[in-house]
Amino acid sequence: MNKTDLIEAVASQMESTKSDATKAVEAVIGSITSGLKTDEKVAITGFGTFQRKIRAARTGMNPATKQPIQIPETTTCAFKPSQNLKDTL
């Protein structure tokens, strides 16, 4: 399922237009994003938890030259599903 499919599913369940569903999906995604920026963690009961993670700096290898390179520290996002979601799947 991609974003377009999600919007269509939300519109169908809400019995509303795709425009309204698009606004709803965008609002949810925007809220999760801003929550991760400020709180580092967003928990949705019955669904799961989004959490900001820091991936440490490490030494990698350039595949073209086989030379070692330094890969800088990066920030990423992790998702841990709730037990309800795991049971549903």
PDB file with one MODEL, atoms N, CA, C and O in Angstrom:
MODEL        1
ATOM      1  N   MET A   1       0.857  -1.172   0.000  1.00  0.00           N
ATOM      2  CA  MET A   1       0.000   0.000   0.000  1.00  0.00           C
ATOM      3  C   MET A   1       0.900   1.232   0.000  1.00  0.00           C
ATOM      4  O   MET A   1       1.800   1.350   0.832  1.00  0.00           O
ATOM      5  N   ASN A   2       0.659   2.132  -0.921  1.00  0.00           N
ATOM      6  CA  ASN A   2       1.405   3.383  -0.951  1.00  0.00           C
ATOM      7  C   ASN A   2       0.507   4.513  -0.449  1.00  0.00           C
ATOM      8  O   ASN A   2      -0.620   4.267  -0.018  1.00  0.00           O
ATOM      9  N   LYS A   3       1.001   5.747  -0.504  1.00  0.00           N
ATOM     10  CA  LYS A   3       0.261   6.880   0.043  1.00  0.00           C
ATOM     11  C   LYS A   3      -1.070   7.093  -0.682  1.00  0.00           C
ATOM     12  O   LYS A   3      -2.077   7.403  -0.044  1.00  0.00           O
ATOM     13  N   THR A   4      -1.083   6.933  -1.989  1.00  0.00           N
ATOM     14  CA  THR A   4      -2.322   7.093  -2.754  1.00  0.00           C
ATOM     15  C   THR A   4      -3.356   6.056  -2.350  1.00  0.00           C
ATOM     16  O   THR A   4      -4.534   6.378  -2.195  1.00  0.00           O
ATOM     17  N   ASP A   5      -2.923   4.809  -2.177  1.00  0.00           N
ATOM     18  CA  ASP A   5      -3.832   3.754  -1.734  1.00  0.00           C
ATOM     19  C   ASP A   5      -4.364   4.051  -0.336  1.00  0.00           C
ATOM     20  O   ASP A   5      -5.538   3.816  -0.049  1.00  0.00           O
ATOM     21  N   LEU A   6      -3.501   4.567   0.528  1.00  0.00           N
ATOM     22  CA  LEU A   6      -3.917   4.918   1.887  1.00  0.00           C
ATOM     23  C   LEU A   6      -4.970   6.024   1.862  1.00  0.00           C
ATOM     24  O   LEU A   6      -5.955   5.964   2.598  1.00  0.00           O
ATOM     25  N   ILE A   7      -4.765   7.014   1.033  1.00  0.00           N
ATOM     26  CA  ILE A   7      -5.735   8.114   0.918  1.00  0.00           C
ATOM     27  C   ILE A   7      -7.076   7.580   0.427  1.00  0.00           C
ATOM     28  O   ILE A   7      -8.121   7.972   0.948  1.00  0.00           O
ATOM     29  N   GLU A   8      -7.065   6.698  -0.557  1.00  0.00           N
ATOM     30  CA  GLU A   8      -8.306   6.115  -1.059  1.00  0.00           C
ATOM     31  C   GLU A   8      -9.006   5.296   0.014  1.00  0.00           C
ATOM     32  O   GLU A   8     -10.231   5.344   0.126  1.00  0.00           O
ATOM     33  N   ALA A   9      -8.246   4.545   0.807  1.00  0.00           N
ATOM     34  CA  ALA A   9      -8.833   3.741   1.880  1.00  0.00           C
ATOM     35  C   ALA A   9      -9.442   4.629   2.960  1.00  0.00           C
ATOM     36  O   ALA A   9     -10.523   4.337   3.473  1.00  0.00           O
ATOM     37  N   VAL A  10      -8.753   5.705   3.303  1.00  0.00           N
ATOM     38  CA  VAL A  10      -9.279   6.638   4.313  1.00  0.00           C
ATOM     39  C   VAL A  10     -10.532   7.317   3.794  1.00  0.00           C
ATOM     40  O   VAL A  10     -11.499   7.471   4.540  1.00  0.00           O
ATOM     41  N   ALA A  11     -10.538   7.724   2.538  1.00  0.00           N
ATOM     42  CA  ALA A  11     -11.727   8.359   1.955  1.00  0.00           C
ATOM     43  C   ALA A  11     -12.905   7.411   1.974  1.00  0.00           C
ATOM     44  O   ALA A  11     -14.033   7.822   2.246  1.00  0.00           O
ATOM     45  N   SER A  12     -12.655   6.150   1.688  1.00  0.00           N
ATOM     46  CA  SER A  12     -13.718   5.151   1.685  1.00  0.00           C
ATOM     47  C   SER A  12     -14.275   4.931   3.090  1.00  0.00           C
ATOM     48  O   SER A  12     -15.490   4.863   3.276  1.00  0.00           O
ATOM     49  N   GLN A  13     -13.383   4.818   4.080  1.00  0.00           N
ATOM     50  CA  GLN A  13     -13.834   4.577   5.454  1.00  0.00           C
ATOM     51  C   GLN A  13     -14.521   5.792   6.048  1.00  0.00           C
ATOM     52  O   GLN A  13     -15.448   5.648   6.846  1.00  0.00           O
ATOM     53  N   MET A  14     -14.082   6.989   5.672  1.00  0.00           N
ATOM     54  CA  MET A  14     -14.698   8.214   6.188  1.00  0.00           C
ATOM     55  C   MET A  14     -15.943   8.600   5.400  1.00  0.00           C
ATOM     56  O   MET A  14     -16.696   9.485   5.807  1.00  0.00           O
ATOM     57  N   GLU A  15     -16.156   7.929   4.271  1.00  0.00           N
ATOM     58  CA  GLU A  15     -17.236   8.278   3.354  1.00  0.00           C
ATOM     59  C   GLU A  15     -17.174   9.766   3.007  1.00  0.00           C
ATOM     60  O   GLU A  15     -18.163  10.493   3.096  1.00  0.00           O
ATOM     61  N   SER A  16     -15.964  10.190   2.604  1.00  0.00           N
ATOM     62  CA  SER A  16     -15.747  11.581   2.235  1.00  0.00           C
ATOM     63  C   SER A  16     -14.952  11.636   0.933  1.00  0.00           C
ATOM     64  O   SER A  16     -14.666  10.612   0.312  1.00  0.00           O
ATOM     65  N   THR A  17     -14.609  12.844   0.543  1.00  0.00           N
ATOM     66  CA  THR A  17     -13.875  13.023  -0.705  1.00  0.00           C
ATOM     67  C   THR A  17     -12.394  12.705  -0.520  1.00  0.00           C
ATOM     68  O   THR A  17     -11.886  12.669   0.601  1.00  0.00           O
ATOM     69  N   LYS A  18     -11.715  12.476  -1.637  1.00  0.00           N
ATOM     70  CA  LYS A  18     -10.279  12.230  -1.591  1.00  0.00           C
ATOM     71  C   LYS A  18      -9.536  13.463  -1.084  1.00  0.00           C
ATOM     72  O   LYS A  18      -8.487  13.348  -0.450  1.00  0.00           O
ATOM     73  N   SER A  19     -10.084  14.635  -1.364  1.00  0.00           N
ATOM     74  CA  SER A  19      -9.465  15.869  -0.904  1.00  0.00           C
ATOM     75  C   SER A  19      -9.441  15.930   0.620  1.00  0.00           C
ATOM     76  O   SER A  19      -8.422  16.283   1.214  1.00  0.00           O
ATOM     77  N   ASP A  20     -10.559  15.588   1.249  1.00  0.00           N
ATOM     78  CA  ASP A  20     -10.618  15.579   2.711  1.00  0.00           C
ATOM     79  C   ASP A  20      -9.710  14.499   3.291  1.00  0.00           C
ATOM     80  O   ASP A  20      -9.047  14.717   4.304  1.00  0.00           O
ATOM     81  N   ALA A  21      -9.684  13.346   2.653  1.00  0.00           N
ATOM     82  CA  ALA A  21      -8.829  12.252   3.112  1.00  0.00           C
ATOM     83  C   ALA A  21      -7.360  12.622   2.969  1.00  0.00           C
ATOM     84  O   ALA A  21      -6.548  12.286   3.831  1.00  0.00           O
ATOM     85  N   THR A  22      -7.013  13.309   1.887  1.00  0.00           N
ATOM     86  CA  THR A  22      -5.636  13.754   1.686  1.00  0.00           C
ATOM     87  C   THR A  22      -5.220  14.699   2.802  1.00  0.00           C
ATOM     88  O   THR A  22      -4.116  14.584   3.335  1.00  0.00           O
ATOM     89  N   LYS A  23      -6.094  15.629   3.159  1.00  0.00           N
ATOM     90  CA  LYS A  23      -5.796  16.558   4.253  1.00  0.00           C
ATOM     91  C   LYS A  23      -5.604  15.801   5.564  1.00  0.00           C
ATOM     92  O   LYS A  23      -4.715  16.138   6.346  1.00  0.00           O
ATOM     93  N   ALA A  24      -6.422  14.787   5.812  1.00  0.00           N
ATOM     94  CA  ALA A  24      -6.321  14.006   7.043  1.00  0.00           C
ATOM     95  C   ALA A  24      -5.009  13.228   7.095  1.00  0.00           C
ATOM     96  O   ALA A  24      -4.317  13.237   8.113  1.00  0.00           O
ATOM     97  N   VAL A  25      -4.672  12.561   6.005  1.00  0.00           N
ATOM     98  CA  VAL A  25      -3.431  11.773   5.961  1.00  0.00           C
ATOM     99  C   VAL A  25      -2.220  12.693   6.094  1.00  0.00           C
ATOM    100  O   VAL A  25      -1.285  12.381   6.831  1.00  0.00           O
ATOM    101  N   GLU A  26      -2.229  13.811   5.394  1.00  0.00           N
ATOM    102  CA  GLU A  26      -1.120  14.766   5.482  1.00  0.00           C
ATOM    103  C   GLU A  26      -0.989  15.315   6.897  1.00  0.00           C
ATOM    104  O   GLU A  26       0.126  15.510   7.380  1.00  0.00           O
ATOM    105  N   ALA A  27      -2.119  15.567   7.574  1.00  0.00           N
ATOM    106  CA  ALA A  27      -2.091  16.077   8.941  1.00  0.00           C
ATOM    107  C   ALA A  27      -1.474  15.057   9.890  1.00  0.00           C
ATOM    108  O   ALA A  27      -0.683  15.418  10.761  1.00  0.00           O
ATOM    109  N   VAL A  28      -1.828  13.789   9.726  1.00  0.00           N
ATOM    110  CA  VAL A  28      -1.272  12.739  10.584  1.00  0.00           C
ATOM    111  C   VAL A  28       0.232  12.608  10.348  1.00  0.00           C
ATOM    112  O   VAL A  28       1.006  12.553  11.304  1.00  0.00           O
ATOM    113  N   ILE A  29       0.644  12.557   9.098  1.00  0.00           N
ATOM    114  CA  ILE A  29       2.066  12.426   8.781  1.00  0.00           C
ATOM    115  C   ILE A  29       2.840  13.639   9.293  1.00  0.00           C
ATOM    116  O   ILE A  29       3.924  13.492   9.858  1.00  0.00           O
ATOM    117  N   GLY A  30       2.294  14.821   9.099  1.00  0.00           N
ATOM    118  CA  GLY A  30       2.940  16.038   9.593  1.00  0.00           C
ATOM    119  C   GLY A  30       3.056  16.067  11.107  1.00  0.00           C
ATOM    120  O   GLY A  30       4.069  16.514  11.645  1.00  0.00           O
ATOM    121  N   SER A  31       2.033  15.596  11.793  1.00  0.00           N
ATOM    122  CA  SER A  31       2.064  15.569  13.253  1.00  0.00           C
ATOM    123  C   SER A  31       3.090  14.576  13.774  1.00  0.00           C
ATOM    124  O   SER A  31       3.789  14.859  14.747  1.00  0.00           O
ATOM    125  N   ILE A  32       3.186  13.423  13.141  1.00  0.00           N
ATOM    126  CA  ILE A  32       4.194  12.437  13.543  1.00  0.00           C
ATOM    127  C   ILE A  32       5.592  12.996  13.310  1.00  0.00           C
ATOM    128  O   ILE A  32       6.473  12.847  14.157  1.00  0.00           O
ATOM    129  N   THR A  33       5.798  13.637  12.166  1.00  0.00           N
ATOM    130  CA  THR A  33       7.096  14.213  11.846  1.00  0.00           C
ATOM    131  C   THR A  33       7.496  15.287  12.847  1.00  0.00           C
ATOM    132  O   THR A  33       8.619  15.278  13.351  1.00  0.00           O
ATOM    133  N   SER A  34       6.591  16.207  13.137  1.00  0.00           N
ATOM    134  CA  SER A  34       6.929  17.272  14.089  1.00  0.00           C
ATOM    135  C   SER A  34       7.094  16.716  15.497  1.00  0.00           C
ATOM    136  O   SER A  34       7.901  17.229  16.271  1.00  0.00           O
ATOM    137  N   GLY A  35       6.340  15.673  15.839  1.00  0.00           N
ATOM    138  CA  GLY A  35       6.509  15.037  17.137  1.00  0.00           C
ATOM    139  C   GLY A  35       7.878  14.399  17.279  1.00  0.00           C
ATOM    140  O   GLY A  35       8.494  14.472  18.343  1.00  0.00           O
ATOM    141  N   LEU A  36       8.355  13.775  16.211  1.00  0.00           N
ATOM    142  CA  LEU A  36       9.692  13.176  16.244  1.00  0.00           C
ATOM    143  C   LEU A  36      10.782  14.244  16.357  1.00  0.00           C
ATOM    144  O   LEU A  36      11.806  14.023  17.004  1.00  0.00           O
ATOM    145  N   LYS A  37      10.563  15.388  15.733  1.00  0.00           N
ATOM    146  CA  LYS A  37      11.546  16.463  15.796  1.00  0.00           C
ATOM    147  C   LYS A  37      11.658  17.029  17.204  1.00  0.00           C
ATOM    148  O   LYS A  37      12.758  17.338  17.662  1.00  0.00           O
ATOM    149  N   THR A  38      10.531  17.169  17.897  1.00  0.00           N
ATOM    150  CA  THR A  38      10.545  17.826  19.201  1.00  0.00           C
ATOM    151  C   THR A  38      10.645  16.853  20.365  1.00  0.00           C
ATOM    152  O   THR A  38      11.393  17.109  21.308  1.00  0.00           O
ATOM    153  N   ASP A  39       9.916  15.748  20.329  1.00  0.00           N
ATOM    154  CA  ASP A  39       9.848  14.847  21.480  1.00  0.00           C
ATOM    155  C   ASP A  39      10.703  13.601  21.337  1.00  0.00           C
ATOM    156  O   ASP A  39      10.912  12.887  22.317  1.00  0.00           O
ATOM    157  N   GLU A  40      11.195  13.327  20.159  1.00  0.00           N
ATOM    158  CA  GLU A  40      11.995  12.152  19.836  1.00  0.00           C
ATOM    159  C   GLU A  40      11.193  10.850  19.864  1.00  0.00           C
ATOM    160  O   GLU A  40      11.737   9.798  19.527  1.00  0.00           O
ATOM    161  N   LYS A  41       9.917  10.891  20.255  1.00  0.00           N
ATOM    162  CA  LYS A  41       9.125   9.672  20.343  1.00  0.00           C
ATOM    163  C   LYS A  41       7.642  10.002  20.158  1.00  0.00           C
ATOM    164  O   LYS A  41       7.134  10.961  20.738  1.00  0.00           O
ATOM    165  N   VAL A  42       6.951   9.190  19.339  1.00  0.00           N
ATOM    166  CA  VAL A  42       5.515   9.349  19.134  1.00  0.00           C
ATOM    167  C   VAL A  42       4.878   7.975  19.332  1.00  0.00           C
ATOM    168  O   VAL A  42       5.146   7.041  18.576  1.00  0.00           O
ATOM    169  N   ALA A  43       4.032   7.863  20.357  1.00  0.00           N
ATOM    170  CA  ALA A  43       3.382   6.591  20.667  1.00  0.00           C
ATOM    171  C   ALA A  43       1.911   6.679  20.289  1.00  0.00           C
ATOM    172  O   ALA A  43       1.206   7.597  20.708  1.00  0.00           O
ATOM    173  N   ILE A  44       1.455   5.723  19.498  1.00  0.00           N
ATOM    174  CA  ILE A  44       0.054   5.643  19.099  1.00  0.00           C
ATOM    175  C   ILE A  44      -0.492   4.341  19.685  1.00  0.00           C
ATOM    176  O   ILE A  44      -0.152   3.251  19.225  1.00  0.00           O
ATOM    177  N   THR A  45      -1.328   4.468  20.690  1.00  0.00           N
ATOM    178  CA  THR A  45      -1.858   3.303  21.391  1.00  0.00           C
ATOM    179  C   THR A  45      -2.571   2.369  20.426  1.00  0.00           C
ATOM    180  O   THR A  45      -3.398   2.802  19.623  1.00  0.00           O
ATOM    181  N   GLY A  46      -2.247   1.091  20.508  1.00  0.00           N
ATOM    182  CA  GLY A  46      -2.862   0.092  19.650  1.00  0.00           C
ATOM    183  C   GLY A  46      -2.208  -0.047  18.292  1.00  0.00           C
ATOM    184  O   GLY A  46      -2.553  -0.948  17.528  1.00  0.00           O
ATOM    185  N   PHE A  47      -1.261   0.837  17.979  1.00  0.00           N
ATOM    186  CA  PHE A  47      -0.579   0.774  16.684  1.00  0.00           C
ATOM    187  C   PHE A  47       0.916   0.565  16.853  1.00  0.00           C
ATOM    188  O   PHE A  47       1.463  -0.420  16.358  1.00  0.00           O
ATOM    189  N   GLY A  48       1.583   1.479  17.546  1.00  0.00           N
ATOM    190  CA  GLY A  48       3.008   1.330  17.757  1.00  0.00           C
ATOM    191  C   GLY A  48       3.670   2.635  18.132  1.00  0.00           C
ATOM    192  O   GLY A  48       3.002   3.636  18.390  1.00  0.00           O
ATOM    193  N   THR A  49       5.003   2.612  18.161  1.00  0.00           N
ATOM    194  CA  THR A  49       5.782   3.766  18.576  1.00  0.00           C
ATOM    195  C   THR A  49       6.822   4.096  17.514  1.00  0.00           C
ATOM    196  O   THR A  49       7.577   3.229  17.073  1.00  0.00           O
ATOM    197  N   PHE A  50       6.849   5.365  17.113  1.00  0.00           N
ATOM    198  CA  PHE A  50       7.887   5.889  16.241  1.00  0.00           C
ATOM    199  C   PHE A  50       8.911   6.542  17.149  1.00  0.00           C
ATOM    200  O   PHE A  50       8.544   7.298  18.048  1.00  0.00           O
ATOM    201  N   GLN A  51      10.201   6.261  16.929  1.00  0.00           N
ATOM    202  CA  GLN A  51      11.223   6.826  17.785  1.00  0.00           C
ATOM    203  C   GLN A  51      12.420   7.255  16.958  1.00  0.00           C
ATOM    204  O   GLN A  51      12.833   6.565  16.026  1.00  0.00           O
ATOM    205  N   ARG A  52      12.967   8.404  17.316  1.00  0.00           N
ATOM    206  CA  ARG A  52      14.151   8.910  16.649  1.00  0.00           C
ATOM    207  C   ARG A  52      15.364   8.159  17.192  1.00  0.00           C
ATOM    208  O   ARG A  52      15.525   8.020  18.404  1.00  0.00           O
ATOM    209  N   LYS A  53      16.217   7.678  16.287  1.00  0.00           N
ATOM    210  CA  LYS A  53      17.415   6.930  16.667  1.00  0.00           C
ATOM    211  C   LYS A  53      18.632   7.593  16.045  1.00  0.00           C
ATOM    212  O   LYS A  53      18.558   8.168  14.959  1.00  0.00           O
ATOM    213  N   ILE A  54      19.741   7.505  16.741  1.00  0.00           N
ATOM    214  CA  ILE A  54      20.995   8.029  16.217  1.00  0.00           C
ATOM    215  C   ILE A  54      21.878   6.844  15.839  1.00  0.00           C
ATOM    216  O   ILE A  54      22.180   5.989  16.671  1.00  0.00           O
ATOM    217  N   ARG A  55      22.277   6.808  14.599  1.00  0.00           N
ATOM    218  CA  ARG A  55      23.175   5.768  14.094  1.00  0.00           C
ATOM    219  C   ARG A  55      24.594   6.306  14.234  1.00  0.00           C
ATOM    220  O   ARG A  55      24.923   7.346  13.663  1.00  0.00           O
ATOM    221  N   ALA A  56      25.421   5.617  14.976  1.00  0.00           N
ATOM    222  CA  ALA A  56      26.777   6.080  15.283  1.00  0.00           C
ATOM    223  C   ALA A  56      27.638   6.157  14.026  1.00  0.00           C
ATOM    224  O   ALA A  56      27.386   5.480  13.029  1.00  0.00           O
ATOM    225  N   ALA A  57      28.658   7.002  14.106  1.00  0.00           N
ATOM    226  CA  ALA A  57      29.635   7.102  13.015  1.00  0.00           C
ATOM    227  C   ALA A  57      30.400   5.784  12.923  1.00  0.00           C
ATOM    228  O   ALA A  57      30.626   5.111  13.929  1.00  0.00           O
ATOM    229  N   ARG A  58      30.788   5.432  11.717  1.00  0.00           N
ATOM    230  CA  ARG A  58      31.482   4.159  11.537  1.00  0.00           C
ATOM    231  C   ARG A  58      32.389   4.234  10.307  1.00  0.00           C
ATOM    232  O   ARG A  58      32.310   5.164   9.504  1.00  0.00           O
ATOM    233  N   THR A  59      33.239   3.237  10.192  1.00  0.00           N
ATOM    234  CA  THR A  59      34.119   3.144   9.037  1.00  0.00           C
ATOM    235  C   THR A  59      33.492   2.195   8.032  1.00  0.00           C
ATOM    236  O   THR A  59      33.127   1.069   8.368  1.00  0.00           O
ATOM    237  N   GLY A  60      33.372   2.659   6.795  1.00  0.00           N
ATOM    238  CA  GLY A  60      32.823   1.841   5.721  1.00  0.00           C
ATOM    239  C   GLY A  60      33.873   1.650   4.642  1.00  0.00           C
ATOM    240  O   GLY A  60      35.048   1.961   4.834  1.00  0.00           O
ATOM    241  N   MET A  61      33.424   1.129   3.494  1.00  0.00           N
ATOM    242  CA  MET A  61      34.348   0.904   2.397  1.00  0.00           C
ATOM    243  C   MET A  61      33.733   1.413   1.105  1.00  0.00           C
ATOM    244  O   MET A  61      32.577   1.116   0.806  1.00  0.00           O
ATOM    245  N   ASN A  62      34.489   2.167   0.348  1.00  0.00           N
ATOM    246  CA  ASN A  62      34.062   2.628  -0.960  1.00  0.00           C
ATOM    247  C   ASN A  62      34.094   1.413  -1.890  1.00  0.00           C
ATOM    248  O   ASN A  62      35.168   0.860  -2.122  1.00  0.00           O
ATOM    249  N   PRO A  63      32.938   0.979  -2.434  1.00  0.00           N
ATOM    250  CA  PRO A  63      32.928  -0.229  -3.255  1.00  0.00           C
ATOM    251  C   PRO A  63      33.714  -0.100  -4.560  1.00  0.00           C
ATOM    252  O   PRO A  63      34.166  -1.103  -5.113  1.00  0.00           O
ATOM    253  N   ALA A  64      33.877   1.119  -5.051  1.00  0.00           N
ATOM    254  CA  ALA A  64      34.603   1.297  -6.311  1.00  0.00           C
ATOM    255  C   ALA A  64      36.116   1.209  -6.119  1.00  0.00           C
ATOM    256  O   ALA A  64      36.817   0.608  -6.933  1.00  0.00           O
ATOM    257  N   THR A  65      36.616   1.815  -5.031  1.00  0.00           N
ATOM    258  CA  THR A  65      38.064   1.866  -4.830  1.00  0.00           C
ATOM    259  C   THR A  65      38.558   0.932  -3.728  1.00  0.00           C
ATOM    260  O   THR A  65      39.763   0.731  -3.578  1.00  0.00           O
ATOM    261  N   LYS A  66      37.643   0.369  -2.969  1.00  0.00           N
ATOM    262  CA  LYS A  66      37.969  -0.515  -1.834  1.00  0.00           C
ATOM    263  C   LYS A  66      38.722   0.216  -0.726  1.00  0.00           C
ATOM    264  O   LYS A  66      39.333  -0.420   0.133  1.00  0.00           O
ATOM    265  N   GLN A  67      38.681   1.526  -0.740  1.00  0.00           N
ATOM    266  CA  GLN A  67      39.338   2.324   0.279  1.00  0.00           C
ATOM    267  C   GLN A  67      38.389   2.554   1.457  1.00  0.00           C
ATOM    268  O   GLN A  67      37.188   2.724   1.246  1.00  0.00           O
ATOM    269  N   PRO A  68      38.899   2.562   2.690  1.00  0.00           N
ATOM    270  CA  PRO A  68      38.040   2.845   3.841  1.00  0.00           C
ATOM    271  C   PRO A  68      37.605   4.312   3.835  1.00  0.00           C
ATOM    272  O   PRO A  68      38.376   5.201   3.475  1.00  0.00           O
ATOM    273  N   ILE A  69      36.375   4.543   4.235  1.00  0.00           N
ATOM    274  CA  ILE A  69      35.843   5.900   4.339  1.00  0.00           C
ATOM    275  C   ILE A  69      35.118   6.032   5.676  1.00  0.00           C
ATOM    276  O   ILE A  69      34.640   5.045   6.236  1.00  0.00           O
ATOM    277  N   GLN A  70      35.044   7.249   6.171  1.00  0.00           N
ATOM    278  CA  GLN A  70      34.308   7.516   7.402  1.00  0.00           C
ATOM    279  C   GLN A  70      32.869   7.860   7.051  1.00  0.00           C
ATOM    280  O   GLN A  70      32.615   8.759   6.250  1.00  0.00           O
ATOM    281  N   ILE A  71      31.934   7.145   7.650  1.00  0.00           N
ATOM    282  CA  ILE A  71      30.513   7.420   7.476  1.00  0.00           C
ATOM    283  C   ILE A  71      30.078   8.198   8.709  1.00  0.00           C
ATOM    284  O   ILE A  71      30.229   7.702   9.826  1.00  0.00           O
ATOM    285  N   PRO A  72      29.539   9.412   8.536  1.00  0.00           N
ATOM    286  CA  PRO A  72      29.208  10.245   9.698  1.00  0.00           C
ATOM    287  C   PRO A  72      27.985   9.724  10.460  1.00  0.00           C
ATOM    288  O   PRO A  72      27.213   8.908   9.956  1.00  0.00           O
ATOM    289  N   GLU A  73      27.840  10.215  11.674  1.00  0.00           N
ATOM    290  CA  GLU A  73      26.667   9.908  12.492  1.00  0.00           C
ATOM    291  C   GLU A  73      25.420  10.446  11.800  1.00  0.00           C
ATOM    292  O   GLU A  73      25.436  11.558  11.273  1.00  0.00           O
ATOM    293  N   THR A  74      24.345   9.669  11.799  1.00  0.00           N
ATOM    294  CA  THR A  74      23.091  10.107  11.183  1.00  0.00           C
ATOM    295  C   THR A  74      21.925   9.854  12.127  1.00  0.00           C
ATOM    296  O   THR A  74      21.990   8.999  13.010  1.00  0.00           O
ATOM    297  N   THR A  75      20.866  10.611  11.923  1.00  0.00           N
ATOM    298  CA  THR A  75      19.637  10.430  12.681  1.00  0.00           C
ATOM    299  C   THR A  75      18.619   9.758  11.783  1.00  0.00           C
ATOM    300  O   THR A  75      18.443  10.150  10.630  1.00  0.00           O
ATOM    301  N   THR A  76      17.948   8.742  12.312  1.00  0.00           N
ATOM    302  CA  THR A  76      16.957   8.000  11.547  1.00  0.00           C
ATOM    303  C   THR A  76      15.731   7.757  12.414  1.00  0.00           C
ATOM    304  O   THR A  76      15.682   8.181  13.569  1.00  0.00           O
ATOM    305  N   CYS A  77      14.761   7.083  11.860  1.00  0.00           N
ATOM    306  CA  CYS A  77      13.515   6.809  12.571  1.00  0.00           C
ATOM    307  C   CYS A  77      13.312   5.297  12.657  1.00  0.00           C
ATOM    308  O   CYS A  77      13.584   4.568  11.703  1.00  0.00           O
ATOM    309  N   ALA A  78      12.837   4.845  13.800  1.00  0.00           N
ATOM    310  CA  ALA A  78      12.533   3.431  13.989  1.00  0.00           C
ATOM    311  C   ALA A  78      11.065   3.295  14.380  1.00  0.00           C
ATOM    312  O   ALA A  78      10.492   4.198  14.990  1.00  0.00           O
ATOM    313  N   PHE A  79      10.467   2.174  14.030  1.00  0.00           N
ATOM    314  CA  PHE A  79       9.079   1.905  14.397  1.00  0.00           C
ATOM    315  C   PHE A  79       9.014   0.582  15.130  1.00  0.00           C
ATOM    316  O   PHE A  79       9.553  -0.424  14.669  1.00  0.00           O
ATOM    317  N   LYS A  80       8.352   0.589  16.277  1.00  0.00           N
ATOM    318  CA  LYS A  80       8.152  -0.638  17.036  1.00  0.00           C
ATOM    319  C   LYS A  80       6.642  -0.870  17.126  1.00  0.00           C
ATOM    320  O   LYS A  80       5.937  -0.070  17.741  1.00  0.00           O
ATOM    321  N   PRO A  81       6.134  -1.942  16.528  1.00  0.00           N
ATOM    322  CA  PRO A  81       4.691  -2.184  16.546  1.00  0.00           C
ATOM    323  C   PRO A  81       4.213  -2.567  17.950  1.00  0.00           C
ATOM    324  O   PRO A  81       4.952  -3.161  18.734  1.00  0.00           O
ATOM    325  N   SER A  82       2.959  -2.210  18.245  1.00  0.00           N
ATOM    326  CA  SER A  82       2.372  -2.577  19.533  1.00  0.00           C
ATOM    327  C   SER A  82       1.993  -4.056  19.516  1.00  0.00           C
ATOM    328  O   SER A  82       1.963  -4.689  18.461  1.00  0.00           O
ATOM    329  N   GLN A  83       1.710  -4.585  20.675  1.00  0.00           N
ATOM    330  CA  GLN A  83       1.315  -5.984  20.758  1.00  0.00           C
ATOM    331  C   GLN A  83      -0.005  -6.228  20.029  1.00  0.00           C
ATOM    332  O   GLN A  83      -0.194  -7.284  19.426  1.00  0.00           O
ATOM    333  N   ASN A  84      -0.923  -5.252  20.081  1.00  0.00           N
ATOM    334  CA  ASN A  84      -2.205  -5.374  19.346  1.00  0.00           C
ATOM    335  C   ASN A  84      -1.964  -5.522  17.851  1.00  0.00           C
ATOM    336  O   ASN A  84      -2.595  -6.358  17.204  1.00  0.00           O
ATOM    337  N   LEU A  85      -1.063  -4.725  17.297  1.00  0.00           N
ATOM    338  CA  LEU A  85      -0.756  -4.816  15.876  1.00  0.00           C
ATOM    339  C   LEU A  85      -0.097  -6.135  15.545  1.00  0.00           C
ATOM    340  O   LEU A  85      -0.408  -6.740  14.518  1.00  0.00           O
ATOM    341  N   LYS A  86       0.809  -6.595  16.395  1.00  0.00           N
ATOM    342  CA  LYS A  86       1.454  -7.883  16.172  1.00  0.00           C
ATOM    343  C   LYS A  86       0.434  -9.018  16.191  1.00  0.00           C
ATOM    344  O   LYS A  86       0.502  -9.931  15.368  1.00  0.00           O
ATOM    345  N   ASP A  87      -0.514  -8.962  17.132  1.00  0.00           N
ATOM    346  CA  ASP A  87      -1.547  -9.992  17.217  1.00  0.00           C
ATOM    347  C   ASP A  87      -2.460  -9.992  15.994  1.00  0.00           C
ATOM    348  O   ASP A  87      -2.907 -11.047  15.542  1.00  0.00           O
ATOM    349  N   THR A  88      -2.733  -8.798  15.463  1.00  0.00           N
ATOM    350  CA  THR A  88      -3.585  -8.676  14.276  1.00  0.00           C
ATOM    351  C   THR A  88      -2.919  -9.278  13.054  1.00  0.00           C
ATOM    352  O   THR A  88      -3.578  -9.894  12.216  1.00  0.00           O
ATOM    353  N   LEU A  89      -1.611  -9.096  12.955  1.00  0.00           N
ATOM    354  CA  LEU A  89      -0.875  -9.617  11.805  1.00  0.00           C
ATOM    355  C   LEU A  89      -0.653 -11.093  11.945  1.00  0.00           C
ATOM    356  O   LEU A  89      -0.048 -11.712  11.070  1.00  0.00           O
TER     357      LEU A  89
ENDMDL
END
